[in-house]
């Protein structure tokens, strides 16, 4: 399958509602090779038609050509990846992820999964303020690096728009004393004042310090305090204009010979600063690193908030984060329990006795609860108790599944029904002969009919097991066999129970048939003679001499 952009969040134009494509997101995040890897999410957000997708495609080039010094490509090579084009109309809608997740090994040996996220441009002629705020908030809450793509300068209204999302951070900080978001980079496109502040990170740092200084009006200071209180790291990069042909030519397809040299030079500095293995920051929420599997749960929790009409109060965002945080802890504990139980009775592991299985379950159950309890979670004790109770219920359901799977490997259980029916046939056959001998032919005929019925039941059961059809009938036959087994003194110490058990086991263990014959002849020597005579034979059982 060719990699490409995948729409994970869509915006309905009619009612401006949001929908998460859980299946599409799951296909990306739950791939076996990456689902348990810590995730790094790099997102680009900002106003529409400012080159966000254009920039992301250069990031894709770097990720595919990390080992190549000339990763920027040839002068005539068109730029592909996320869909982009020139013009005044918006191109990207909702939120998109690149379908291929990049596995990157850091210098310390750890391997992380890197995701690239493209977002719908804000403040176009079709999006409401709620739409823009929601897209920006979702991308910021789920990314480890948010690139705030701005044109030419940092205006005061840019900071005020950002304040809408930092309000959540301020509230979360009051509750948990932590900054809710990680890294924010102001990427200033088409920077026209290199004589004041040089292009790149160094000039951007000096410019940002000037813009975010506190010696201003109280209202402006509040905006800046919000931003500082919500992001653990804030940086700025000044990027020059890419060239007149890039901005104005409808035939431009990304060829580097049309791009200004200073723009290409700064790209060679910007992209590695974001995506070099040692510069990648794992996604964290509440100081816990998030895996790809956990990120899916956070997306599900956050999207629920925005499916209403009104932009939710930031407090509800905190609750959604706490919910996703607890769900991720539940998923981790369940996965730990599942892997442990799989080693005990899963797959091709032989049958385990029920007592041993229960003992292992109790141990792994306690371990899973401890794993959940020891994970740092948001929401408080009472809130987390609900998820602890949910975990206990789900673990018990998993135990039932493992128990059924384990029982299916028990040869005794597998052959219970045919063995019971066979023993019933033998018993009724003997009983019919005895009744016929003493002159009760009518009752003997009834026994013969029951023998035929039992044999039909055996054949029916075998057909159902082979074909997989009429399973309800097969279940009824199994249930009837269980009733017969209980009614024949299986657990009793009587002669009848001993003989019945011996004959039953002969179906499961052929080497015990000699014991059955001896047992039958020992307890019913005269009956054997009678049956043989009534059936037209004159063969007496051979008895051992004492």
C-alpha atoms as one frame of an Amber mdcrd trajectory, in Angstrom:
protein
   0.000   0.000   0.000   1.406   3.404  -1.055   1.751   5.805   1.919  -0.409
   8.903   1.849  -2.442  11.333   3.964  -5.313   9.774   5.940  -8.293  11.831
   7.091  -8.877  11.074  10.775 -11.040  14.055  11.801 -13.685  15.427   9.457
 -15.813  18.550   9.738 -19.409  18.459   8.522 -20.068  21.685   6.602 -23.825
  21.615   7.259 -23.873  21.548  11.063 -20.128  22.098  11.746 -19.898  18.904
  13.754 -16.783  16.762  14.093 -16.295  13.053  13.528 -13.321  10.835  14.319
 -12.604   7.995  11.898 -11.657   5.466  14.573 -11.031   2.662  12.089  -8.634
   4.733   9.976  -6.808   5.976  13.063  -6.660   2.443  14.467  -5.100   1.117
  11.263  -2.265   3.611  11.745  -1.766   3.445  15.524  -2.519  -0.226  16.252
  -0.121  -1.805  13.773   1.683  -4.590  15.729   5.158  -3.156  15.198   4.350
   0.309  16.610   1.293   0.118  18.913   3.368  -0.223  22.103   6.072   2.251
  21.045   6.252   5.687  22.622   4.894   8.198  20.128   6.193  11.543  18.859
   3.572  13.710  17.134   4.602  16.761  15.131   1.708  18.988  14.080   1.504
  22.161  11.976  -1.408  24.545  12.624  -2.300  28.110  11.780  -4.171  30.287
   9.315  -5.226  28.876   5.931  -3.157  29.285   2.740   0.088  29.905   4.633
   2.042  26.859   3.427   1.513  24.287   6.205   1.181  21.257   3.889   4.051
  22.590   1.745   6.305  22.588   4.807   5.186  19.114   5.939   6.173  17.638
   2.583   9.760  18.745   3.147   9.574  17.010   6.529   8.471  13.839   4.735
  11.478  14.103   2.436  13.742  14.292   5.453  12.123  11.277   7.151  12.454
   9.146   4.017  16.046  10.270   3.376  17.492  10.687   6.858  20.772   9.002
   5.947  21.195  11.122   2.796  22.995  14.441   3.227  21.185  15.756   0.156
  17.765  14.890   1.626  16.278  18.073   0.154  16.338  16.415  -3.288  17.141
  17.433  -6.834  16.294  20.798  -8.373  13.722  19.354 -10.781  12.039  16.953
  -8.362   8.346  17.808  -7.711   7.183  18.036  -4.105   4.781  15.240  -3.119
   3.111  14.011   0.061   0.329  15.972   1.748  -1.880  17.630  -0.846  -0.949
  21.278  -1.464  -1.358  23.890  -4.183  -1.132  27.596  -4.754  -4.130  29.890
  -4.773  -6.521  31.504  -2.362  -8.875  28.593  -1.623  -8.228  26.211   1.318
  -6.888  22.720   0.539  -6.751  20.689   3.797  -9.882  20.062   5.867 -10.118
  18.584   9.358  -7.038  16.720  10.565  -4.876  14.366   8.525  -2.089  11.974
   9.506   0.539  10.518   7.217  -0.315   6.828   6.920   3.257   5.625   7.448
   4.606   5.820  10.991   8.370   6.338  11.089  10.360   4.265  13.589  13.376
   6.287  14.732  16.145   5.124  17.046  17.549   7.741  19.395  21.176   7.909
  20.477  20.278   6.277  23.819  18.984   3.197  21.964  15.264   3.797  22.506
  12.975   3.554  19.490  10.046   5.923  19.024   7.202   6.157  16.513   7.032
   9.512  14.700   3.716  10.823  13.326   3.271  13.858  11.065  -0.043  15.730
  11.379  -1.577  18.265   8.993  -4.491  20.462  10.065  -7.173  22.543   8.432
  -6.250  26.198   8.078  -7.955  28.526  10.500 -10.271  31.425   9.704 -11.225
  30.626   6.117 -14.570  31.702   4.660 -16.290  28.400   5.534 -15.116  27.722
   9.091 -16.674  29.090  12.244 -14.600  30.211  15.197 -15.626  26.971  16.894
 -14.269  24.942  13.964 -10.927  26.736  14.035 -10.629  26.539  17.806 -11.510
  22.842  17.859  -8.996  21.851  15.169  -6.235  23.832  16.845  -7.105  22.477
  20.284  -7.231  18.837  19.124  -3.888  19.072  17.359  -2.264  20.815  20.325
  -3.643  18.348  22.884  -2.461  15.308  20.915   0.936  16.533  19.683   4.325
  16.690  21.354   5.448  19.564  19.093   2.934  22.118  17.831   4.227  24.397
  15.074   2.207  27.605  15.043   2.535  28.710  11.414   2.314  32.523  11.112
   2.910  34.980   8.300   5.517  37.758   8.505   5.184  38.554  12.200   3.629
  37.668  15.562   0.591  39.912  15.834  -1.247  40.508  19.067  -4.378  38.824
  17.695  -2.269  35.698  17.011  -1.429  35.542  20.706  -5.026  36.201  21.725
  -6.243  33.354  19.518  -3.667  31.123  21.145  -4.949  32.217  24.552  -8.228
  30.401  23.859  -6.364  27.103  24.108  -3.989  28.099  26.887  -7.033  28.660
  29.113  -7.253  24.875  29.357  -3.640  24.781  30.404  -4.177  27.367  33.117
  -7.078  25.374  34.563  -5.161  22.101  34.364  -2.195  23.739  36.079  -4.449
  24.786  38.972  -5.630  21.185  39.326  -2.462  19.160  38.817   0.354  21.716
  39.037   1.732  20.756  35.638   1.878  22.335  32.216  -0.570  20.471  29.977
   1.154  21.001  26.610   4.720  20.282  25.598   6.526  22.216  22.865   5.330
  25.207  20.879   7.278  26.693  17.974   6.280  29.985  16.406   7.260  29.555
  12.752   7.315  33.009  11.170   7.033  32.653   7.384   8.157  35.316   4.888
  10.276  37.095   7.497  11.229  40.446   5.965  13.499  41.955   8.616  16.711
  39.893   8.728  18.630  43.090   9.388  16.888  43.292  12.789  16.719  39.592
  13.672  18.576  36.985  11.640  16.854  34.020  10.017  16.748  30.781  11.986
  16.473  29.739  15.613  18.903  32.258  17.077  17.201  35.262  15.519  13.829
  33.738  16.379  14.791  33.382  20.034  15.767  37.051  20.280  12.604  38.129
  18.464  10.358  35.961  20.657  11.872  37.315  23.856  11.046  40.792  22.618
   7.464  39.857  21.714   6.743  37.971  24.943   8.365  40.380  27.365   6.369
  41.227  30.491   6.902  44.987  30.525   3.566  45.717  28.869  -0.034  46.538
  29.684  -1.651  44.212  32.218  -4.050  42.751  29.631  -1.164  41.898  27.305
   0.839  40.435  30.169  -2.039  38.072  30.996  -1.951  36.618  27.482   1.788
  35.986  27.738   1.511  34.456  31.204  -1.099  32.045  29.879   1.175  30.912
  27.066   4.161  30.417  29.375   2.030  28.524  31.887   0.778  26.014  29.334
   3.855  24.996  27.332   6.980  23.426  28.756   9.088  24.733  25.894   8.530
  27.698  23.556  10.744  28.554  20.609  10.657  30.570  17.388  12.128  30.188
  13.892  12.338  32.971  11.327  11.930  31.649   7.775  12.500  33.789   4.653
  10.122  34.097   1.713  10.365  31.078  -0.639  10.374  33.233  -3.772   7.935
  35.064  -5.993   7.329  32.144  -8.366   6.416  29.860  -5.457   3.768  32.319
  -4.305   2.345  33.404  -7.664   2.884  30.722 -10.343  -0.043  28.279 -10.862
   2.343  25.821 -12.568   4.712  25.536  -9.601   4.934  21.912  -8.379   7.636
  22.236  -5.741  10.757  22.098  -7.909  13.691  23.464  -5.960  15.065  25.510
  -8.857  12.069  27.845  -8.375  12.693  28.188  -4.623  14.803  31.033  -3.228
  18.322  29.911  -2.121  17.997  31.457   1.359  14.725  29.559   1.888  16.395
  26.239   1.009  19.305  27.094   3.281  17.014  27.725   6.241  15.031  24.535
   5.495  18.274  22.575   5.904  18.478  24.065   9.381  14.791  23.952  10.404
  13.821  20.381   9.463  16.705  18.599  11.282  16.096  20.851  14.294  12.601
  19.369  14.449  13.157  15.769  13.341  16.716  14.775  14.193  16.516  11.692
  16.483  18.079  13.528  19.415  15.602  16.409  19.077  12.454  14.273  19.138
  10.332  14.644  22.276   8.044  11.772  23.301   4.389  12.688  23.730   3.623
  13.028  27.448   0.414  13.644  29.353   0.587  14.167  33.096   4.305  13.231
  32.953   3.469   9.797  31.512   4.811   8.893  28.100   2.061   7.968  25.651
   2.168   4.962  23.332   0.459   4.751  19.943  -2.237   2.595  21.574  -2.747
   5.214  24.288  -2.901   8.052  21.750  -5.914   6.379  20.146  -7.734   6.470
  23.507  -6.917  10.163  23.949  -8.278  10.964  20.490 -11.516   9.126  21.330
 -11.895  10.977  24.619 -11.148  14.440  23.215 -13.414  14.143  20.181 -16.396
  13.457  22.458 -15.995  16.930  23.903 -16.294  18.653  20.559 -19.251  16.743
  19.187 -21.637  19.166  20.919 -22.802  22.525  19.581 -20.879  24.846  21.874
 -17.175  24.981  22.503 -16.818  23.244  25.873 -15.577  24.878  29.003 -11.882
  24.111  29.547 -12.851  22.148  32.664 -14.484  19.495  30.455 -11.202  19.180
  28.572  -9.522  18.337  31.844 -12.139  15.698  32.514 -11.615  14.258  29.024
  -7.872  14.100  29.622  -8.463  12.339  32.935 -10.806   9.860  31.225  -8.308
   9.100  28.465  -5.523   8.864  31.026  -7.475   6.282  33.033  -8.538   4.357
  29.915  -4.914   4.151  28.809  -3.967   2.803  32.265  -6.791   0.226  32.027
  -5.602  -0.832  28.557  -2.025  -1.253  29.808  -3.121  -3.336  32.815  -5.360
  -5.536  30.631  -2.543  -6.056  28.144  -0.198  -7.092  30.975  -2.786  -9.576
  32.330  -3.474 -10.950  28.838   0.211 -11.567  28.071   0.748 -13.304  31.427
  -2.300 -15.555  31.026  -1.349 -16.345  27.428   1.899 -17.827  28.711  -0.058
 -20.031  31.124  -2.922 -21.371  29.002  -3.011 -19.603  25.651  -2.257 -20.792
  22.148  -0.609 -24.211  21.988   0.045 -24.455  25.729  -1.301 -27.811  27.043
  -4.380 -28.073  29.250  -3.955 -26.653  32.758  -5.972 -27.817  35.748  -8.658
 -25.404  36.900  -7.095 -24.998  40.355  -3.745 -24.058  38.829  -5.443 -21.666
  36.408  -7.347 -19.961  39.238  -4.140 -19.603  41.241  -2.331 -17.961  38.317
  -5.334 -15.728  37.650  -5.384 -14.456  41.233  -1.682 -13.591  41.033  -1.863
 -11.854  37.647  -5.147 -10.155  38.617  -3.419  -8.570  41.603  -0.472  -7.559
  39.422  -2.773  -5.881  36.886  -4.596  -3.921  39.597  -1.243  -2.831  41.019
  -0.128  -1.711  37.546  -3.260   0.422  37.224  -2.952   1.867  40.728   0.751
   2.708  40.355   0.226   4.629  37.087  -0.038   8.381  37.536  -3.584   9.370
  36.653  -5.646  12.514  36.564  -9.111  13.035  38.005  -8.702  12.206  41.674
  -9.289   9.048  43.716 -13.075   8.874  43.337 -12.885   9.341  39.562 -10.195
   6.655  39.201 -12.191   4.180  41.326 -14.753   3.885  38.516 -12.077   2.762
  36.099 -10.585   0.390  38.665 -14.004  -1.267  38.990 -14.290  -1.395  35.188
 -10.855  -3.058  35.024 -11.889  -5.712  37.564 -15.010  -6.573  35.532 -13.079
  -6.791  32.266 -10.384  -8.986  33.825 -13.063 -11.399  35.074 -14.519 -11.529
  31.561 -11.053 -12.276  30.194 -10.711 -15.087  32.767 -13.947 -16.654  31.510
 -12.596 -16.531  27.967  -9.301 -18.135  29.001 -11.167 -20.789  31.014 -13.299
 -21.768  28.007 -10.226 -21.899  25.797  -8.418 -24.036  28.366 -11.370 -26.422
  28.742 -11.486 -26.895  24.965  -8.035 -28.479  25.223  -9.219 -31.018  27.824
  -9.595 -34.366  26.027 -11.929 -35.573  28.800 -14.333 -32.698  28.143 -14.047
 -32.954  24.357 -15.255 -36.586  24.314 -17.728 -36.369  27.177 -20.909 -36.397
  25.090 -20.047 -39.308  22.725 -18.672 -41.322  25.654 -21.852 -40.842  27.694
 -24.021 -41.777  24.709 -21.897 -44.871  24.017 -22.149 -46.006  27.622 -25.899
 -45.368  27.492 -26.161 -47.577  24.386 -24.231 -50.374  26.130 -26.325 -50.088
  29.286 -29.637 -50.112  27.401 -28.455 -53.034  25.277 -27.728 -55.104  28.401
 -30.961 -53.999  30.050 -32.950 -54.936  26.939 -31.482 -58.450  26.995 -32.295
 -58.942  30.672 -35.857 -57.703  30.210 -36.333 -59.940  27.191 -35.076 -62.946
  29.191 -37.581 -62.442  31.993 -40.424 -61.952  29.537 -40.852 -58.170  29.605
 -40.638 -57.865  25.835 -42.565 -54.583  25.623 -40.160 -52.782  27.943 -37.237
 -54.474  26.170 -38.536 -53.076  22.885 -38.648 -49.625  24.478 -34.997 -50.026
  25.507 -34.121 -51.017  21.926 -35.831 -47.860  20.686 -33.826 -45.799  23.171
 -30.650 -47.493  21.911 -31.526 -46.372  18.394 -32.309 -42.867  19.626 -28.960
 -42.649  21.449 -27.106 -43.797  18.332 -28.930 -41.195  16.224 -27.955 -38.567
  18.820 -24.297 -39.692  18.555 -24.332 -39.402  14.764 -26.097 -36.037  14.924
 -23.562 -34.726  17.445 -20.671 -35.864  15.218 -22.216 -34.153  12.168 -22.733
 -30.899  14.083 -19.134 -30.907  15.327 -17.875 -31.554  11.790 -20.078 -29.068
   9.922 -20.519 -26.333  12.523 -24.252 -26.151  11.743 -27.261 -26.467  14.096
 -25.145 -25.587  17.115 -28.223 -25.108  19.294 -29.119 -28.780  18.711 -25.557
 -29.769  19.581 -25.785 -27.739  22.770 -29.007 -29.527  23.719 -27.329 -32.929
  23.195 -24.358 -31.839  25.343 -26.736 -30.660  28.057 -28.666 -33.946  27.986
 -25.393 -35.874  28.257 -24.501 -33.824  31.323 -27.849 -34.632  32.941 -27.331
 -38.358  32.262 -23.811 -38.192  33.669 -25.034 -36.573  36.878 -27.961 -38.967
  37.194 -25.834 -42.103  36.890 -23.905 -41.586  40.088 -20.712 -40.200  38.544
 -19.530 -38.812  41.850 -20.919 -41.636  43.992 -18.952 -44.571  45.317 -21.598
 -47.119  44.312 -21.039 -50.171  42.152 -23.069 -48.562  39.399 -21.003 -45.375
  39.550 -17.737 -47.342  39.448 -18.854 -49.429  36.469 -20.187 -46.365  34.643
 -16.943 -44.412  35.192 -14.819 -47.311  34.026 -16.826 -47.782  30.864 -16.832
 -44.015  30.284 -13.064 -43.729  30.548 -12.653 -46.573  28.085 -13.948 -44.171
  25.438 -11.290 -41.609  26.310  -8.427 -44.030  27.162  -8.553 -47.216  25.065
  -6.003 -49.024  27.243  -8.615 -49.118  30.035 -11.040 -51.288  28.030  -9.632
 -54.494  29.558 -10.455 -53.046  32.979 -14.018 -52.382  31.860 -14.514 -55.937
  30.633 -13.110 -57.328  33.885 -15.214 -54.930  35.922 -18.389 -55.815  34.019
 -17.786 -59.551  34.303 -16.954 -59.263  38.016 -20.132 -57.431  38.966 -22.584
 -58.976  36.481 -21.364 -62.526  35.636 -24.869 -64.027  35.561 -26.266 -61.074
  33.648 -23.633 -61.570  30.966 -24.672 -65.202  30.515 -28.330 -64.216  30.363
 -27.710 -61.515  27.763 -25.691 -63.845  25.584 -28.420 -66.519  25.772 -31.178
 -64.017  25.062 -29.258 -62.789  22.004 -28.859 -66.359  20.686 -25.268 -66.987
  21.833 -23.921 -69.436  24.371 -20.662 -67.851  25.342 -19.936 -67.380  29.038
 -17.390 -64.852  30.247 -14.032 -66.294  31.129 -13.277 -65.859  34.810  -9.855
 -65.839  36.333  -9.185 -68.781  38.598  -8.547 -67.768  42.107
